[in-house]
């Protein structure tokens, strides 16, 4: 494995895992008032774009972490829509 791939795995893991505490907090408090719908939507669009880029260039770390990020952002969007109000 090349050092660039190692950096991609580490960076992608850190960015993706950073969403987990926020998601846990959303479900624990059952409140998503502090989460911006625009922020979440733009993050999902960005992750989808990065995923398409990774697929086009066959970059496994980019594909892996952005696919996982999209799932986590989808969970966050679900919580935002469910608990806003």
Chimera marker file (.cmm) of the C-alpha trace (Angstrom):
<marker_set name="trace">
<marker id="1" x="0.000" y="0.000" z="0.000" r="1" g="1" b="0" radius="0.5"/>
<marker id="2" x="1.323" y="3.416" z="-0.969" r="1" g="1" b="0" radius="0.5"/>
<marker id="3" x="1.740" y="6.156" z="1.644" r="1" g="1" b="0" radius="0.5"/>
<marker id="4" x="-0.863" y="8.247" z="-0.183" r="1" g="1" b="0" radius="0.5"/>
<marker id="5" x="-3.411" y="5.477" z="0.362" r="1" g="1" b="0" radius="0.5"/>
<marker id="6" x="-2.519" y="5.345" z="4.063" r="1" g="1" b="0" radius="0.5"/>
<marker id="7" x="-3.124" y="9.098" z="4.299" r="1" g="1" b="0" radius="0.5"/>
<marker id="8" x="-6.434" y="8.650" z="2.487" r="1" g="1" b="0" radius="0.5"/>
<marker id="9" x="-7.552" y="5.929" z="4.889" r="1" g="1" b="0" radius="0.5"/>
<marker id="10" x="-6.517" y="7.903" z="7.986" r="1" g="1" b="0" radius="0.5"/>
<marker id="11" x="-8.008" y="11.203" z="6.816" r="1" g="1" b="0" radius="0.5"/>
<marker id="12" x="-11.215" y="9.595" z="5.622" r="1" g="1" b="0" radius="0.5"/>
<marker id="13" x="-11.607" y="7.643" z="8.849" r="1" g="1" b="0" radius="0.5"/>
<marker id="14" x="-11.136" y="10.724" z="11.014" r="1" g="1" b="0" radius="0.5"/>
<marker id="15" x="-13.598" y="12.834" z="9.025" r="1" g="1" b="0" radius="0.5"/>
<marker id="16" x="-16.198" y="10.058" z="8.873" r="1" g="1" b="0" radius="0.5"/>
<marker id="17" x="-15.910" y="9.013" z="12.518" r="1" g="1" b="0" radius="0.5"/>
<marker id="18" x="-16.251" y="12.673" z="13.561" r="1" g="1" b="0" radius="0.5"/>
<marker id="19" x="-19.948" y="12.435" z="12.634" r="1" g="1" b="0" radius="0.5"/>
<marker id="20" x="-20.639" y="9.632" z="15.108" r="1" g="1" b="0" radius="0.5"/>
<marker id="21" x="-20.644" y="11.719" z="18.347" r="1" g="1" b="0" radius="0.5"/>
<marker id="22" x="-23.077" y="14.198" z="16.780" r="1" g="1" b="0" radius="0.5"/>
<marker id="23" x="-25.410" y="11.397" z="15.673" r="1" g="1" b="0" radius="0.5"/>
<marker id="24" x="-25.299" y="9.782" z="19.113" r="1" g="1" b="0" radius="0.5"/>
<marker id="25" x="-26.110" y="13.162" z="20.679" r="1" g="1" b="0" radius="0.5"/>
<marker id="26" x="-29.028" y="13.726" z="18.291" r="1" g="1" b="0" radius="0.5"/>
<marker id="27" x="-30.676" y="10.450" z="19.223" r="1" g="1" b="0" radius="0.5"/>
<marker id="28" x="-29.855" y="10.749" z="22.909" r="1" g="1" b="0" radius="0.5"/>
<marker id="29" x="-31.361" y="14.237" z="23.247" r="1" g="1" b="0" radius="0.5"/>
<marker id="30" x="-34.056" y="13.639" z="20.616" r="1" g="1" b="0" radius="0.5"/>
<marker id="31" x="-33.417" y="17.178" z="19.416" r="1" g="1" b="0" radius="0.5"/>
<marker id="32" x="-31.958" y="18.328" z="16.113" r="1" g="1" b="0" radius="0.5"/>
<marker id="33" x="-32.775" y="21.997" z="16.436" r="1" g="1" b="0" radius="0.5"/>
<marker id="34" x="-29.085" y="22.929" z="16.436" r="1" g="1" b="0" radius="0.5"/>
<marker id="35" x="-28.376" y="21.046" z="13.175" r="1" g="1" b="0" radius="0.5"/>
<marker id="36" x="-28.724" y="23.110" z="10.013" r="1" g="1" b="0" radius="0.5"/>
<marker id="37" x="-30.738" y="21.465" z="7.244" r="1" g="1" b="0" radius="0.5"/>
<marker id="38" x="-28.678" y="23.416" z="4.686" r="1" g="1" b="0" radius="0.5"/>
<marker id="39" x="-25.422" y="22.195" z="6.275" r="1" g="1" b="0" radius="0.5"/>
<marker id="40" x="-26.540" y="18.581" z="6.207" r="1" g="1" b="0" radius="0.5"/>
<marker id="41" x="-27.830" y="18.841" z="2.640" r="1" g="1" b="0" radius="0.5"/>
<marker id="42" x="-24.601" y="20.403" z="1.382" r="1" g="1" b="0" radius="0.5"/>
<marker id="43" x="-22.499" y="17.822" z="3.225" r="1" g="1" b="0" radius="0.5"/>
<marker id="44" x="-24.527" y="15.019" z="1.615" r="1" g="1" b="0" radius="0.5"/>
<marker id="45" x="-24.128" y="16.605" z="-1.829" r="1" g="1" b="0" radius="0.5"/>
<marker id="46" x="-20.385" y="16.992" z="-1.247" r="1" g="1" b="0" radius="0.5"/>
<marker id="47" x="-19.995" y="13.391" z="-0.058" r="1" g="1" b="0" radius="0.5"/>
<marker id="48" x="-21.982" y="12.141" z="-3.070" r="1" g="1" b="0" radius="0.5"/>
<marker id="49" x="-19.736" y="14.172" z="-5.381" r="1" g="1" b="0" radius="0.5"/>
<marker id="50" x="-16.596" y="12.802" z="-3.723" r="1" g="1" b="0" radius="0.5"/>
<marker id="51" x="-18.033" y="9.293" z="-3.979" r="1" g="1" b="0" radius="0.5"/>
<marker id="52" x="-18.651" y="9.739" z="-7.721" r="1" g="1" b="0" radius="0.5"/>
<marker id="53" x="-15.111" y="11.106" z="-8.090" r="1" g="1" b="0" radius="0.5"/>
<marker id="54" x="-13.686" y="8.126" z="-6.224" r="1" g="1" b="0" radius="0.5"/>
<marker id="55" x="-15.650" y="5.687" z="-8.354" r="1" g="1" b="0" radius="0.5"/>
<marker id="56" x="-14.605" y="7.435" z="-11.580" r="1" g="1" b="0" radius="0.5"/>
<marker id="57" x="-10.923" y="7.242" z="-10.635" r="1" g="1" b="0" radius="0.5"/>
<marker id="58" x="-11.141" y="3.913" z="-8.774" r="1" g="1" b="0" radius="0.5"/>
<marker id="59" x="-9.805" y="5.417" z="-5.524" r="1" g="1" b="0" radius="0.5"/>
<marker id="60" x="-10.773" y="2.917" z="-2.847" r="1" g="1" b="0" radius="0.5"/>
<marker id="61" x="-10.210" y="5.144" z="0.238" r="1" g="1" b="0" radius="0.5"/>
<marker id="62" x="-12.344" y="7.897" z="-1.318" r="1" g="1" b="0" radius="0.5"/>
<marker id="63" x="-15.073" y="5.409" z="-2.228" r="1" g="1" b="0" radius="0.5"/>
<marker id="64" x="-15.056" y="3.707" z="1.178" r="1" g="1" b="0" radius="0.5"/>
<marker id="65" x="-15.162" y="6.769" z="3.423" r="1" g="1" b="0" radius="0.5"/>
<marker id="66" x="-17.570" y="8.799" z="1.333" r="1" g="1" b="0" radius="0.5"/>
<marker id="67" x="-19.988" y="5.871" z="1.052" r="1" g="1" b="0" radius="0.5"/>
<marker id="68" x="-19.859" y="5.490" z="4.840" r="1" g="1" b="0" radius="0.5"/>
<marker id="69" x="-20.124" y="9.255" z="5.261" r="1" g="1" b="0" radius="0.5"/>
<marker id="70" x="-23.248" y="9.338" z="3.105" r="1" g="1" b="0" radius="0.5"/>
<marker id="71" x="-24.843" y="6.681" z="5.284" r="1" g="1" b="0" radius="0.5"/>
<marker id="72" x="-24.002" y="8.617" z="8.466" r="1" g="1" b="0" radius="0.5"/>
<marker id="73" x="-25.186" y="11.897" z="6.953" r="1" g="1" b="0" radius="0.5"/>
<marker id="74" x="-28.395" y="10.122" z="5.914" r="1" g="1" b="0" radius="0.5"/>
<marker id="75" x="-28.906" y="9.064" z="9.531" r="1" g="1" b="0" radius="0.5"/>
<marker id="76" x="-28.246" y="12.643" z="10.586" r="1" g="1" b="0" radius="0.5"/>
<marker id="77" x="-30.795" y="13.904" z="8.040" r="1" g="1" b="0" radius="0.5"/>
<marker id="78" x="-33.333" y="11.390" z="9.326" r="1" g="1" b="0" radius="0.5"/>
<marker id="79" x="-32.778" y="12.650" z="12.882" r="1" g="1" b="0" radius="0.5"/>
<marker id="80" x="-33.007" y="16.263" z="11.721" r="1" g="1" b="0" radius="0.5"/>
<marker id="81" x="-36.336" y="15.662" z="9.997" r="1" g="1" b="0" radius="0.5"/>
<marker id="82" x="-37.686" y="13.504" z="12.839" r="1" g="1" b="0" radius="0.5"/>
<marker id="83" x="-36.630" y="15.631" z="15.818" r="1" g="1" b="0" radius="0.5"/>
<marker id="84" x="-36.906" y="19.169" z="14.467" r="1" g="1" b="0" radius="0.5"/>
<marker id="85" x="-39.835" y="21.068" z="15.698" r="1" g="1" b="0" radius="0.5"/>
<link id1="1" id2="2" r="1" g="1" b="0" radius="0.2"/>
<link id1="2" id2="3" r="1" g="1" b="0" radius="0.2"/>
<link id1="3" id2="4" r="1" g="1" b="0" radius="0.2"/>
<link id1="4" id2="5" r="1" g="1" b="0" radius="0.2"/>
<link id1="5" id2="6" r="1" g="1" b="0" radius="0.2"/>
<link id1="6" id2="7" r="1" g="1" b="0" radius="0.2"/>
<link id1="7" id2="8" r="1" g="1" b="0" radius="0.2"/>
<link id1="8" id2="9" r="1" g="1" b="0" radius="0.2"/>
<link id1="9" id2="10" r="1" g="1" b="0" radius="0.2"/>
<link id1="10" id2="11" r="1" g="1" b="0" radius="0.2"/>
<link id1="11" id2="12" r="1" g="1" b="0" radius="0.2"/>
<link id1="12" id2="13" r="1" g="1" b="0" radius="0.2"/>
<link id1="13" id2="14" r="1" g="1" b="0" radius="0.2"/>
<link id1="14" id2="15" r="1" g="1" b="0" radius="0.2"/>
<link id1="15" id2="16" r="1" g="1" b="0" radius="0.2"/>
<link id1="16" id2="17" r="1" g="1" b="0" radius="0.2"/>
<link id1="17" id2="18" r="1" g="1" b="0" radius="0.2"/>
<link id1="18" id2="19" r="1" g="1" b="0" radius="0.2"/>
<link id1="19" id2="20" r="1" g="1" b="0" radius="0.2"/>
<link id1="20" id2="21" r="1" g="1" b="0" radius="0.2"/>
<link id1="21" id2="22" r="1" g="1" b="0" radius="0.2"/>
<link id1="22" id2="23" r="1" g="1" b="0" radius="0.2"/>
<link id1="23" id2="24" r="1" g="1" b="0" radius="0.2"/>
<link id1="24" id2="25" r="1" g="1" b="0" radius="0.2"/>
<link id1="25" id2="26" r="1" g="1" b="0" radius="0.2"/>
<link id1="26" id2="27" r="1" g="1" b="0" radius="0.2"/>
<link id1="27" id2="28" r="1" g="1" b="0" radius="0.2"/>
<link id1="28" id2="29" r="1" g="1" b="0" radius="0.2"/>
<link id1="29" id2="30" r="1" g="1" b="0" radius="0.2"/>
<link id1="30" id2="31" r="1" g="1" b="0" radius="0.2"/>
<link id1="31" id2="32" r="1" g="1" b="0" radius="0.2"/>
<link id1="32" id2="33" r="1" g="1" b="0" radius="0.2"/>
<link id1="33" id2="34" r="1" g="1" b="0" radius="0.2"/>
<link id1="34" id2="35" r="1" g="1" b="0" radius="0.2"/>
<link id1="35" id2="36" r="1" g="1" b="0" radius="0.2"/>
<link id1="36" id2="37" r="1" g="1" b="0" radius="0.2"/>
<link id1="37" id2="38" r="1" g="1" b="0" radius="0.2"/>
<link id1="38" id2="39" r="1" g="1" b="0" radius="0.2"/>
<link id1="39" id2="40" r="1" g="1" b="0" radius="0.2"/>
<link id1="40" id2="41" r="1" g="1" b="0" radius="0.2"/>
<link id1="41" id2="42" r="1" g="1" b="0" radius="0.2"/>
<link id1="42" id2="43" r="1" g="1" b="0" radius="0.2"/>
<link id1="43" id2="44" r="1" g="1" b="0" radius="0.2"/>
<link id1="44" id2="45" r="1" g="1" b="0" radius="0.2"/>
<link id1="45" id2="46" r="1" g="1" b="0" radius="0.2"/>
<link id1="46" id2="47" r="1" g="1" b="0" radius="0.2"/>
<link id1="47" id2="48" r="1" g="1" b="0" radius="0.2"/>
<link id1="48" id2="49" r="1" g="1" b="0" radius="0.2"/>
<link id1="49" id2="50" r="1" g="1" b="0" radius="0.2"/>
<link id1="50" id2="51" r="1" g="1" b="0" radius="0.2"/>
<link id1="51" id2="52" r="1" g="1" b="0" radius="0.2"/>
<link id1="52" id2="53" r="1" g="1" b="0" radius="0.2"/>
<link id1="53" id2="54" r="1" g="1" b="0" radius="0.2"/>
<link id1="54" id2="55" r="1" g="1" b="0" radius="0.2"/>
<link id1="55" id2="56" r="1" g="1" b="0" radius="0.2"/>
<link id1="56" id2="57" r="1" g="1" b="0" radius="0.2"/>
<link id1="57" id2="58" r="1" g="1" b="0" radius="0.2"/>
<link id1="58" id2="59" r="1" g="1" b="0" radius="0.2"/>
<link id1="59" id2="60" r="1" g="1" b="0" radius="0.2"/>
<link id1="60" id2="61" r="1" g="1" b="0" radius="0.2"/>
<link id1="61" id2="62" r="1" g="1" b="0" radius="0.2"/>
<link id1="62" id2="63" r="1" g="1" b="0" radius="0.2"/>
<link id1="63" id2="64" r="1" g="1" b="0" radius="0.2"/>
<link id1="64" id2="65" r="1" g="1" b="0" radius="0.2"/>
<link id1="65" id2="66" r="1" g="1" b="0" radius="0.2"/>
<link id1="66" id2="67" r="1" g="1" b="0" radius="0.2"/>
<link id1="67" id2="68" r="1" g="1" b="0" radius="0.2"/>
<link id1="68" id2="69" r="1" g="1" b="0" radius="0.2"/>
<link id1="69" id2="70" r="1" g="1" b="0" radius="0.2"/>
<link id1="70" id2="71" r="1" g="1" b="0" radius="0.2"/>
<link id1="71" id2="72" r="1" g="1" b="0" radius="0.2"/>
<link id1="72" id2="73" r="1" g="1" b="0" radius="0.2"/>
<link id1="73" id2="74" r="1" g="1" b="0" radius="0.2"/>
<link id1="74" id2="75" r="1" g="1" b="0" radius="0.2"/>
<link id1="75" id2="76" r="1" g="1" b="0" radius="0.2"/>
<link id1="76" id2="77" r="1" g="1" b="0" radius="0.2"/>
<link id1="77" id2="78" r="1" g="1" b="0" radius="0.2"/>
<link id1="78" id2="79" r="1" g="1" b="0" radius="0.2"/>
<link id1="79" id2="80" r="1" g="1" b="0" radius="0.2"/>
<link id1="80" id2="81" r="1" g="1" b="0" radius="0.2"/>
<link id1="81" id2="82" r="1" g="1" b="0" radius="0.2"/>
<link id1="82" id2="83" r="1" g="1" b="0" radius="0.2"/>
<link id1="83" id2="84" r="1" g="1" b="0" radius="0.2"/>
<link id1="84" id2="85" r="1" g="1" b="0" radius="0.2"/>
</marker_set>
